[in-house]
Amino acid sequence: MYDFAIIGGGIIGLSTALALGKNYPSASIVVLEKESKWAFHQTGNNSGVIHSGIYYKPGSFKAKFCRDGCQSMVEFCREHGINHEVCGKVIVATKEEELPLLENLYQRGLANGIKIAQISAEEVKEIEPYVSCLAGIRVFSTGIVDYKQVCQKYADLIKAQGGDLHLNTKVEKIKETAQSQLLETNKGTFETRLLINCAGLYSDRVAKLGGVAPQAKIVPFRGEYYELVPEKRYLVKTLIYPVPNPNFPFLGVHFTRMIDGSVHAGPNAVLSLKREGYNKTDFDLRDFAEVMTYPGFWKLAAKNADEGIKEIIRSFSKAAFVHSLQKLIPKVQYQDVVPTHAGVRAQALMNDGKLVDDFLIVKGEKSIHVCNAPSPAATSSLEIGKAVVKEIEALGIRQW
C-alpha cells in the first residue's frame, strides 16, 4: 500500500509528488498518468510563459502562488540547468478607453508586489519597436521556459526520491475501504492511504469517482495559436499583451516569443466539443452533452455572448485573427502567420455561471482534489505542491 497516490502526470501532479517526497522522505508515493508521456495535455500545450502575477485579485491563491512561483520557477530552472529567460513583457493600451483599465491593472500589480513600471508609447517602442499603442506597463519578472522540460526534471527528481511513476495507467474506478482507497486501473489496482487528484481536464470526474463533490464542472476551452513565419520573427522581441477585457475571463490574443526562438500569436478561447479536443472537428458526445445540459454554461454564454461570438469568428477566420494581431503590431500581414498548436484549458464553472477565478482545492476524508488549476498553474506549480502538503497536514494525518 502506498502512502500517497497522485492521479495525473501534468505539472501539478508532478510538483505535488515532488513536494510530498521532500516533506515526507520515508513515505511511499506513486504517480499515475493515463498518457504515454508526462505533461501531455494542458502543461505541454501552453504558451511557456513564467507569469508575474499582475492580473490576479490581491490576496487570492493565484496572486500569491504566481508571484512566489515566478521566483521559485526561475530558481528551479537555474539550479537544474533548464533553458529559460527572464525577458519581461509589455502590456499595452491601444485605445483611449483602455487607459483607465491599464491604470487599474498597474495598481493591481503594485498591490500584488510585482516589479512593474508605467511607460509611454515611446518607451514601449524602445522595447518593442513595431508595437502601436498609447501607453503601456513594463513587467520585469515575466519569463519563458519549456514546461515539458520542467516536468521531465520533476519526474527525474521524484524517481531519485524513491517515488514510483506509471505512464499509460488510467484510473477507472475508486473504491474506499476503512483504511485506504483502491484505485482500479487498466494496469491493475493500486492501494493508497491518501489520494491526491491532479487530473486537470478530468479533475471533476475523478473527484466524483472518489465520492467527493467537486463544487464545479470542468468546461474545456480550446485556445488556438498562429506562429510568425521565421523571416517575420524580428517583429517581436519579448512578450506583448493587450489590456485584458475585465468582462471576459481570458487575456486576449497576444505575442509570445518561445524559448526555442519561435513567436506564437494567440490564443483565442472557444468552447471545445471534447475535453481533449485540440482540433475544431474533435467531438465527444459525453463531453458535449455535459456542457450543453449544464445551466452554468448557458448563464456564462449569455453574459459573454458578444465576446464569445468574436472568439468563434477568430477561430474560423484567419483574417479576423490577423486583424486582432494588427491592433498590437500593424505591420503583421495575413501571409506572416501560419497555424500552429492548440491547447485546451480546463476551466471550472459554477452552476450560477460564474467562473472559478482562483485555484480550487477540495478535501475529502482520505483525499485531496485540485479541481481548478488553469493558468498560471504552471508558473505556480512548486507553490501549489507546497499548498497541497499543507492541506494534508491540516487533515491531521500523522507524518511518515
BELDA-V655198 format. One line per field, one symbol per residue. ss: DSSP state (~ for helix, > for strand, _ for the rest). phi: phi as a letter, one per 30 degrees, with the letter a starting at -180 (. if undefined). burial: + if it has 24 or more other ideal C-beta (glycine too) atoms within 12 Angstrom, else -. A space follows every 10 residues. Layout:
# BELDA-V655198
ss=???
phi=???
burial=???
This chain:
# BELDA-V655198
ss=_>>>>>>___ ~~~~~~~~~~ ~~~_____>> >>________ __~~~___>> __________ ~~~~~~~~~~ ~~~~~~~~~~ ___>>___>> >>>__~~~~~ ~~~~~~~~~~ ~____>>>>> ~~~~~~~___ ____>>>>>_ __>>>_~~~~ ~~~~~~~~~~ ~__>>>____ >>>>>>____ >>>>>__>>> >>>>>>>__~ ~~~~~~~~~_ ______>>>> >>>>>>>>_~ ~~~~~___>> >>________ ___>>>>___ __>>>>___> >_________ ____~~~~~~ ~~__~~~~~~ ~~~_~~~~~~ ~~~~~~_~~~ ~~~~~~____ ___~~~>>>> >>>>>>>>>_ ____>____> >>>___>>>> >>________ ~~~~~~~~~~ ~~~~______
phi=.ddbbccjcd dddddddddd dddbdcdcbb ccbdcdbdhd ceddbddicc ddjddceejd eeddddddde dddddddddc iddaacciac cbccbedddd dddddddddd ddicdbbdbd eddeddcbdc dcacaabccd cdbbacddde dddedddded djdcbbdhbc dcbbbccdca bccdbdcjcc cbdbcbcbdh dcddddeded icddiacdcd cdccbcbdde dcdddbcbbb bdddddcbdb didbcbdddd jdbcbkcdbb dcdadcccce ddbbddddde ddcceddddd dddceddddd dddddcbded ddeddddcbe ddceddbbdb dbbbcdcdbd ddjcddcbdb ccccdbabbd cabdecdded edddeddded dddddidddc
burial=-+++++++++ ++++++++++ ++++--++++ +++++--+++ ++++++++++ ++++++---+ ++++++++++ ++++-++--- -+-+++++++ ++++---+-- ++--++-++- -+-+-+-++- ---+--++-+ ++++++++++ ++++++++++ +++++-++-- +++++++-++ +--+-----+ +++-+---++ ++++++++++ ++++++++++ -+-+++++++ ++++++++-- -++-++++++ +++++--+++ +++++++++- -+++++++++ ++++++++-- ------+--+ +--+-++--+ +--+--++-+ ++-++--+-- ++-++++++- -+---++-++ ++++++++++ ---+++++++ ++++-+++++ ++++++++++ +++++++++- ++----+---
